Structure formats: C-alpha cells, structure tokens
C-alpha cells in the first residue's frame, strides 16, 4: 500500500488543530463539560427558588406578634448567622418540606434587613 508523503503532516495538522480548537473553546469560547452545566443549572434553580420564596418568608416573619423585636434580634446577629436565625423561626420552611431552606432563609434575612425605600 502506497501512502502519500503529505499524509503524516496532514494528520499531525488535524491533531494539533483539534487540540487548539478544544483549548480555545474551553478557555475563551464558553464551552463547559456536562457536569459543569448540571452544576450551573442546579445553582440557578436554587437561586430562583430562594428569590421566589424569600418575599413570602419575609411577609410571614413581619406578620408575627413580636416582629420588631425579632427583626432587631436578626440585625444583631452576624452576617453568617442571620440565615440560621430566620431558619430557626420556622418561616423559611415552606409547606410540604421537612426543614428550612437555608438559601431561602438567607435571602429572607436580606429582605428583612434591607433599607426601606420611600414610596413615591
């Protein structure tokens, strides 16, 4: 079998070209692996759920009898403890779930402590 002389450089060119294409695609082209894509989707789902449920949690938290005292207690807690303070109150637990959602509790605490904007 006679293989043309230019076959070896052509094969090496294709291999190097494919490697460069992959390197450029993953570094600058925005390509991701399937696992990274699944992780990104899960993170987006958690963020969307927390964003949607946090206002309900904040409304329920403000509706309790001693809301002003509880919000003051929440403000005294450190940033990383605020989510657990809301979670312990039970208002971050949505109907049908067994425990509080920590992402919802953190978002709820942020809403409760956000500066109030004047209504126009």
N, C-alpha and C positions, 0 to 999 in steps of 0.2 A: 504494500500500500504506500503510495506516494503522498506525503503531507507537504503542502506548500511551505516555503521558508517563512512567510509572513504570518503563519498561524500562531506560533508561540507569542510574538509580540502582541497580536490581536487579543489573545486570551488574557495575557497579563494586563493589557489596557482595559479590558472589560472588568477584570477583578478589581483593579485599582479604582476604576470609575465607579463601580458599585460600592466599594468601601467609602470613597469620598462622598458619594450621594447619601449613604446611610449616616455618616458622621455629620454632614451638613444638615440633613433632615432632622436628626435628633437634637442637635445643638441650637440651630437657628430656625429651623423650619417648623418647630412646634409639634413634631411627632412625639408621641408617647406610647409606652407599652400598654397592653391591655390591663395590667394590674394598676398602673398609674391612673388610667382612665376610670377604672372602677372606684379607686380611692377618691378621685376628684368628684365623681358622681355622688358617692356616699357623703362626702363633706358638704357638697351643695345641698343635698337632701336634709342633712342635719341643720344647716344654716337656714334653709327655707322654713323648716318646721319651727325652729326657735323664733324666727321673725314673725311667723303667723300666729303662734300661740302666746308670745310674750305679752301682747296687749290684753289678752283675756286674763292672764295671770295677774298683771298689774291692776286691772279693774277689780278682780276678786280681792286682791291684797288691800286696796284702798277702801273696799266696802266693809271690812271688818270693823268691829266696835272701837278698838283702840288703834286705829290705823296710824294716826300721827305719832304715837309713841313707838310703834313698830317701825315706821319709816325712820325715825330718829335713831333707833337701835341699829337699823340697817346702815345708816350713814356712818355710825361709829365703827362698824366692822371694817376690817381691812379689805382692799380690793379683791383679794383672792378668797376671802371668806363670805363675801356678800351672796354669792350663788347658793352656798350651803345654808345661809340664814333663810333665804326665800324657800329653798327646798324643804327645810325643816318645818316651815309654816304650813306646808301641805298645798299651797296654792299653785305650785308648779306641777302637781300631779294631775294629769288630765283623766277624764272619765275613761275607764277601761284599762288603764295602765296600773302596774303594780307599785311603781315607785316614781319619785320625782325625776323629771328630766333635767339634768344639770345644765345643758345648753339653754333650755327654756328659762331656768332659774336665773342664770347669769344675765340673759337678755332682759328678763323681767326686772331684775335689780337695776340694770342700766336705765330702763324706762322710769322706774320709781324715783331714781335719784337725778334724772336729767333736769336741767334748769327749765323752769316753766317759761314758755314764750307768751308774750301778751297777745290776746286775741284782737284782731282788728275789726 
